[in-house]
Amino acid sequence: MKHTIISLFALLFGLQSIISQNETDMLTESRFAINSTILNEERTGFISLPDSYHDSTSADTTYPIILLLDGYVHFKTAAGVVHFLSSSRIRNYLMPETIIIAVENVDRERDLTVTKIKTKRENTMGGGRDFLNFIETELIPYIDKNYRTEPTRTLIGHSLGGLLTVNAYMDADSIFDAYIAIDPSLWWDDPMMTAKVGAITPAVFHKKLFIATANQVESRYEKNKKKHDRFYNLLGSKSDKKANIKIKTFEDENHRTVPLRGLYDGLKFINQ
């Protein structure tokens, strides 16, 4: 009977530990919904909070933020990478614990491009500047008001999201400090991108930019890789802070598989 009671106590204690752990884990992820006046629509997304966020010993701690584009696709990957690089459970300490805000898409073509390309079909292209205004003047203030943030911010995007990330980087008034552009679609309106590089002010080069490019030989993305190299070289010719800009080609990755490694290496670079 004594052994039975001990076994039952152990089982209940273990079950309570699992429940407590699950409750804690649930508190580290949540959803948000915000009505945007700029976009005239409701925008939703996910938030990942650091392990220590609800720890009573860290009640006064503030955290940097990551704004992640294409949030539905990349949220879990980004949360895992950030946890691996920063969590005290793992003790890597390669970056600070960070709040992730992952924005879900409504109209990618509209929100992630800043210019319109003429097409045979009707399109909604060119709303990227409005989308960035929403992020900078509506979403980030909402996050700052409701969570313990500090004004250290990173923007991360893949493909068209990478294109918007690069455009934000070249804006001297952007509120972000670091940018990770993963296989960005720099083929989009190439003359505009070249003109923007020519107009960059020196203040831009104080910010960090990491470009992850996939090995796309003999694919429709091959020209995109060449544009990455050209863009990087153009930036280098203008910058007096070349150490703040890095490009890395992932020889074994394609356009769809490169985000994982691009996130990992990009986050390590910007936190050096």
N, C-alpha and C positions, 0 to 999 in steps of 0.2 A: 504493500500500500504506500509505504514511504517513497519507494522508487517511482511509483505512478504519479504521486503528487509532485515530485521533483521534475519528472518528465513533462507533466502538464504545465508547470511553472515555466520551464525552459521554452516550451512551445509558445505559450502566451507572450513571454518576454520577446521571443524572436519575432512573433507576429506584430507586436507593438512596435518593434524597431523598424520593421518593414513599412508599417503604416506611417510612422513618423517620417521615415525617409521619403516616402512617396509624397506626403504632404509638403515637405520642404522642397522637393523637386518641382511640385506643381506651382509653388510660389515663385519659381525662377523663370517661368514662362507665362505670358499672358497675351491677350489681343487688345488692339486699340481700334477705335473708330473716331474719325474727326471730320466734321463738316467743313469743307474748304470753300471760302468765299472766292478765292482766286480761280479755282477750277470749277466752281459751281457744282460740286458733287461731294458725296461722302467718300472718304478714303480710309482703308483699313490696312491692318498689318499685324505683325507679331513683335513682341519685345522679349528679349532674353536678358535676365538679370544675373549678375555674378553670384557665385556660391555664398559669398560673405554678405550679400546685400541685406538679408534679414537677420544677420547675426547681431545680437545685442551689443557685442563689443565693437561693432563697426557702425553704430548708429549715426555717427557724424561723418562717416567716410563718403566722399564724393567720387564719381567714376567718369572716365572719358566715355564717349559714345562712338559707335560705328553706325552709319546710315547705309543700309544694304538695299540695293535696287534688285528688281525681280525677286522680291522677298519670298514668295511662295515656293520658288524653285530652289533657292540657295540658303534658306534660313537654317535648316537643320545642319547642313554642312558647315556653315560659318560658325554656328553655336558650338559645334564639336571642336573645330579647330581653335577657336578662341579659348574654350575651356582647357584644351590640351596645353596651350601655350602659356596660360595665366593662372590656372587654378592652384590654390594651395594644397589641394588633395594630391596633385601630381608633382608639385614643387619644381616645375620648369622655370617659372618666373622670367620668361622671355618677353613678356609684355604685361602691362597692368591689367587687372580685372576690368572688364569693359561691358557697358550696356550696349546691346545690339538692337537697333530698330530696323525691321525688315518691312518695306512697303510693298503691298500687293499691287498687281497691275490692274488697270482698267482698260487702257488703250496704249500698248507699248509703242506703237508707231508714232502716236501723237506725243507722248510724254518723254520719250528718250531721244528725239531728234530735234535739233534747233533750227533746221532749215527745211524747206519743202523741195522735193525733187519731182520733176514733172513725170507723170506716169499716165499710161493709157486709161487706167481706172481712176475713179475718184479716191482721194486719200486724205488722211487727217494729219499728215506730217507737220512737223515744225513747232510743236507746243512745248519743247523742252525747257525754254526759258521760263514759261509760266510754271512748269512743274518744279523747277529749281526754286522759284520764288515761293511756291507753296511749302517746299521743304524748309527753306531758310526762314520764312517769316510767319509760318503757321505751325508746321509740324514740330520743328526744333523748340520753339518757345513752349509749345504744349508739353513736350517731353521734359524740358527744363523745369516747368512748373510742377509737374507731378512726380518727378523722380529726382534723386540726388545726383545730379550731373555736375561735371566740371567742363569748362569751355575748351576741351581738346576733342576735336572731331575728325573722323575719317570717313571718306566716301568711297564705296566699293561698288563696281558694276562690271557685268560681263556682256560681251557682244554689243548690242545697241546700248546697254547699260554702261559698258566701258566707254563708248563714244560720248555719252553724256558726262561721264566722270572726267574724261579728258577736256571737254568743253568747260566744265566747272573749274578744273585746274587752271586753265588759261585765263580765267576771270580774276583779276586782282582783288575784286571785292567779295569773292567767295568766302563763306564763313568756315570752310574746312581747312584743316592744317595738313592733311595727308590724303593721298588718293591712290587707289589700287584699281587699275584698268586691266581687266582680264580679257585677252583676245579682242580688244575693242574694234568696232566696225569702222575703221578709219577710211574705208573705201567710200563712205557716205559723203557726198558733196566735197570731194577732195580739194578743189580750188579754194573753198571757204576755209578748210583747215589750214592750208598753207598760208593764206592771208592772215589768219588769226595768229599763227606763230610769228609772223613778221611784225605784228602789232603788240606782242607781249611786252609788258613792263618788267623791269628788274625785280620788283617786289614778288612776282610770281615764283621766282626761283628760290625763295626762302622756304617754300613748301616742298614736301617730299612727294614724288611720283614714282610708282612702280608699274611697269607694263609687263604683263605676262603674255607671251605669244606662243601659239601652238605651231607645231611642225605640220604644215599643210601642203607639202609638195604633192603635185598632181591632183589637186582638189580645187574646188571652186573658191577656196579661201587662200590659195597660194599668193595671189596678188595682195591680199590683206596683210600677210606677213611682211611682204616687201614694203608696204606702206608704214608698218610699225617701225621698221629699221630707218626708213627715210625720215619719219616724224621725230624719232629719237635723235638722229643726227642733226636735224634742224634745230631742235631744242638745245643740243650740246653746243652748237655754233653760236648760240645767243647767250648761253648761261655762263656766269662766273662762279656758279656753285654746282658743278657737275656731279659732286658726290650725292646730291639730293635727288638725282634722277637715275633710275636703273631700268634696264630692259633685260629680260631673260627669256630665252627660247627653250621650251620643253619638248625635246626631240621625240619623246615617246607618247606625246599627248595630242589629241585632236581638239577641235573647237568645243566639243561637248564634255571632254574629260579633263580639260585643263583647269577648270575652276578650283578643284580641290588643292592641287599643288600651287596654283597661283595665289590662292588665299594664304596658304601656309608660308610660302617664301615672301610674299608681299608684306604680311604682318610682321615677320621677322625683320625685314628691311626697314620699314618705317619706324620700328621701335629700337633700332640700333642706337 
